[in-house]
């Protein structure tokens, strides 16, 4: 009976080990798939950010390169917005001056007509 119990315990342990091995293989497969998806995502980001740089060298793109490129685009976007604001201010200022000059011209015309 003790031998039967040992065989049953051994069989149960073997089954558990097989199940653990199966789970480990599944996890390894999931990790590999996630890594491939990350590489694909990084390459797509670089293709969007800098088509000439991505894929042209035949090497995988590093996370740091993606981060730097996104940071660069963000900085350029910020500078563009600041430039747009500056141009809007300048345009508003010029329009105000133009309005003032037009009003002065109208006053001048009116004064000339009165003088005549």
Buried (B, 14 or more C-beta within 10 A) or exposed (E): EEEEEEEEEEEEEEEEEEEEEEEEEEEEEEEEEEEEEEEEEBBBBBBEBBEEEBBEEEEEBEEEBBEEBBEEEEEEEEEEEEEEEEEEEEEEEEEEEEEEEEEEEEEEEEEEEEEE
